[in-house]
Amino acid sequence: MAHSRNQAVHSQSDSSKLIVEDEAMPINLPPGLPEIVLGYLDNDIKPIQHRDKQTKYPSQSYVRFRLFDRTLEDVMSYEAARLGNLILRGEEKEIEQALALIKKKPILLHCKTEATDPLGRVVKGKTLLQIAAIAGDVDLKQRIGEEKDRGLVERLIAVGKLSKEEIAEQLEVITGVAAQKENKARNERYLTAIKKFGIGICKVKADDKDEFERNCIDHIKQLEQDLQAESEKEITSGYIFDPAILEEAVKWFEDNIESFGGWSSTKSDIFWVKGFGKLQRLLSSRDAQVVRAGIGRLVDSGALPPRLLNDPEQLPDFYNSSSQLGVDFYLGYGGRQERSVGLSIWVVCDDGGWGGVPARFGVHKLMSSKNISIAKLMPCPDNRSRLKSCLVM
């Protein structure tokens, strides 16, 4: 089934139209042929074992597999990308659909692909498990009863029956030194943008509230441009959006509260709605589900949020184009049920919203739960200790 033609391959959206460079007669695979062949060979395609020089973990790959000179990733690129997109969307129906297909074709877990989330952010060159990890979709607390409430990373591991060593290797996209360095750098860029915004509006002067709001428009537009520029960068490691950014943004605001004129000032309202609200909107799907349902519910009672962001019976709060998050309101400690409605566009939560200790405690608790879940997946106590020393607990 393999031949020694040129190995340079151009992947297209349809796996049946893959063409190898310099072929005398390019081969157009009939629709469905790759799926038929792989379905027949699934249990007979064995990965090659090797040991990664950097991580020291046993690893495996399918580099010798060829179907008319196409690698496994080439042949299954379209299907794997579709599943990656479902994983990043994170709705319950989509997750169940992805898991059902992976159960039929576990080999999909070994394909590297490119996936796009609802905000257009691209995760490139990663397996489905790594995409779920980059989205931060892990157990949100320990001892979860129902399977549907578990993190997608844990569910994919169970479906694929992956070994501890393979899990550790794949999770290097979060736990590795290079990944943590990239995550930190990405966080700093987001924090630089929100701090610049906050400093800018603190310098704005006006005689009344309406004039002040008008004078802040340029700062709001600049923040939107800065956040968009960062979101357009391809992601290969670290979290797609680290919730720790929200914790740091709250802390920075608290440290500079006098510059904003206190908690009840117009400057504070603009910072929380137009600044913090726009940061909230960048959360990955699972984290957005937590915030929408109320991060306080998870922290205070351990209530796990449903995998739901688009409720047809209510106004959407995140990815839908009609959402007003970061425009008219932001979500507080209690989530969606705390949202108030008023005549002013600077609508804040009735209890003062995210400001102060509850905000920082809530996000810190969320990140701590995620990091503990990731640490538990590491193959030995030494590696778990190393991970705990690097991640915030």
Residue pairs with C-beta under 8 A, 6 or more apart in sequence:
1 37
1 66
1 67
1 68
2 66
2 67
2 68
2 69
3 66
3 68
3 69
5 20
5 22
5 23
5 69
6 20
6 21
6 22
6 23
7 20
7 69
8 20
8 21
8 22
9 18
9 20
9 21
9 69
9 70
9 71
9 74
10 18
10 19
10 20
10 21
11 18
11 73
11 74
11 77
12 18
12 19
13 78
13 81
14 31
14 78
15 29
15 34
15 74
15 75
15 76
15 77
15 78
15 79
16 28
16 29
16 30
16 31
16 32
16 33
16 34
17 28
17 29
18 29
18 70
18 74
18 75
18 77
19 26
19 27
19 28
20 26
20 27
20 69
20 70
27 68
27 69
29 67
29 68
29 70
29 75
34 67
34 70
34 75
34 76
35 79
37 67
37 75
38 45
38 67
38 75
38 76
38 105
38 107
39 105
42 105
42 106
42 107
45 62
45 65
45 72
45 107
47 60
47 61
47 62
47 110
48 60
48 61
48 62
48 63
48 64
49 58
49 59
49 60
50 58
50 59
50 60
50 61
51 57
51 58
51 59
52 58
52 59
52 169
55 168
55 169
55 172
55 176
57 165
57 166
57 168
57 169
57 379
58 163
58 165
58 166
58 169
59 165
59 166
59 169
60 110
60 166
61 110
62 71
62 72
62 110
63 71
65 71
65 72
67 75
72 107
72 110
72 111
73 80
73 111
73 112
73 113
76 107
76 108
76 111
77 111
77 113
79 101
79 105
79 108
80 108
80 111
80 112
80 113
80 128
81 113
81 114
81 115
83 98
83 101
83 102
83 108
83 113
83 128
84 113
84 114
84 115
84 116
84 123
84 126
84 128
84 131
85 115
85 116
85 117
86 94
86 95
86 97
86 98
87 94
87 95
87 98
87 115
87 128
87 131
87 132
87 135
87 137
87 152
88 115
88 116
88 117
88 118
88 123
88 131
88 135
88 240
88 284
88 285
89 117
89 118
89 285
90 135
90 137
90 152
90 284
90 285
90 286
90 289
90 307
90 309
91 285
91 307
91 308
91 309
91 310
92 148
92 306
92 307
92 308
95 152
95 155
95 307
98 128
99 155
99 156
99 159
101 108
102 108
102 109
102 128
102 156
102 159
102 160
103 159
106 159
106 160
106 161
108 128
109 127
109 128
109 129
109 156
109 159
109 160
109 162
110 127
111 127
111 128
112 125
112 126
112 127
113 125
113 126
113 127
113 128
113 131
114 122
114 123
114 124
114 125
115 122
115 123
115 126
115 131
116 122
116 123
117 123
117 135
117 240
117 284
117 285
118 285
118 319
119 231
119 281
119 282
119 319
120 231
120 232
121 231
121 232
121 235
121 240
122 234
122 235
123 131
123 134
123 135
123 234
123 235
123 236
123 240
124 234
124 235
124 236
125 236
126 134
126 173
126 236
127 170
128 156
129 153
129 156
129 157
129 160
129 162
129 167
129 170
129 171
130 170
130 171
130 173
132 151
132 152
132 153
132 156
133 153
133 170
133 171
133 173
133 174
133 374
134 173
134 174
134 235
134 237
134 238
134 239
134 240
135 152
135 239
135 240
135 284
135 285
135 286
136 239
136 240
136 242
136 243
136 284
136 286
136 287
136 370
137 151
137 152
137 153
137 284
137 285
137 286
138 151
138 152
138 153
138 154
138 370
138 373
138 374
139 150
139 151
139 153
139 154
139 369
139 373
140 151
140 286
140 290
140 298
140 304
140 366
140 369
140 370
140 373
141 298
141 302
141 304
141 369
142 369
142 372
142 373
144 150
144 304
147 155
148 307
149 304
151 286
151 373
152 286
153 171
153 373
153 374
153 377
154 373
154 377
156 162
157 167
157 377
162 170
164 377
164 379
165 379
167 377
167 379
168 175
168 377
168 378
168 379
168 383
171 374
171 377
171 378
172 179
173 179
173 236
173 237
173 238
174 180
174 183
174 237
174 238
174 239
174 374
175 374
175 378
175 387
175 390
175 391
176 237
178 237
179 237
179 238
180 238
180 390
180 391
182 236
182 237
182 238
183 237
183 238
183 239
183 242
184 238
186 230
186 238
186 239
186 242
187 242
187 244
187 245
187 248
189 230
190 227
190 230
190 241
190 245
190 279
190 282
191 245
191 248
191 249
191 252
193 223
193 226
193 227
193 230
194 223
194 245
194 249
194 252
194 275
194 276
194 279
195 252
196 222
196 223
196 226
197 219
197 220
197 222
197 223
197 226
197 271
197 274
197 275
198 252
198 253
198 256
198 260
198 271
198 275
199 259
200 216
200 219
200 222
201 216
201 219
201 267
201 270
201 271
202 256
202 259
202 260
202 267
204 212
204 215
204 216
204 219
204 267
205 212
205 215
206 212
206 214
206 215
209 266
212 266
212 267
213 266
213 270
213 345
213 346
216 270
216 274
220 270
220 274
223 274
223 275
223 278
224 278
227 278
227 279
227 282
231 282
239 284
240 284
241 282
241 283
241 284
241 287
242 367
243 283
243 287
243 363
243 366
243 367
244 363
244 367
244 392
245 279
246 276
246 279
246 280
246 354
246 359
246 363
247 359
247 360
247 363
247 364
247 367
249 275
249 276
249 279
250 276
250 354
250 355
250 356
250 359
250 360
250 363
251 360
253 260
253 268
253 271
253 276
253 355
254 355
254 356
257 263
257 268
259 267
260 267
260 268
260 271
261 267
261 268
262 268
263 352
263 355
266 346
268 355
269 346
269 348
270 346
272 330
272 348
272 353
272 354
272 355
273 326
273 327
273 328
273 329
273 330
273 345
273 346
273 347
273 348
274 326
274 327
276 330
276 354
277 325
277 326
277 327
277 329
277 330
277 331
278 325
278 326
279 326
280 288
280 291
280 325
280 326
280 330
280 331
281 288
281 318
281 319
281 323
281 325
281 326
283 291
283 318
285 307
285 309
285 319
286 307
287 366
288 309
288 318
288 319
289 305
289 306
289 307
289 308
289 309
290 298
290 305
290 366
291 331
291 335
292 305
292 308
292 309
292 317
292 318
292 331
292 335
292 336
293 303
293 305
293 306
293 335
293 336
294 305
294 333
294 334
294 335
294 336
294 337
294 338
295 333
295 335
295 362
295 363
295 366
296 333
296 334
296 335
296 358
296 362
297 303
297 305
297 334
297 335
298 304
298 305
298 362
298 365
298 366
299 361
299 362
299 365
299 366
309 316
309 317
309 318
309 319
310 316
310 319
310 320
314 336
315 322
315 323
315 324
316 322
316 323
317 323
317 325
317 331
317 336
318 325
325 331
327 345
328 345
328 347
329 339
329 340
329 347
329 348
329 349
330 348
330 349
330 353
330 354
331 338
331 339
331 349
331 354
332 338
332 339
332 348
332 349
332 351
332 352
332 353
332 354
333 349
333 351
333 353
333 354
333 358
333 359
333 362
334 349
334 351
338 349
338 350
338 351
338 353
339 347
339 349
340 347
340 348
340 349
340 350
341 347
353 359
364 392
367 392
368 392
368 393
371 387
371 388
371 391
371 392
371 393
372 393
374 387
374 391
375 384
375 387
375 388
375 391
376 384
378 384
378 387
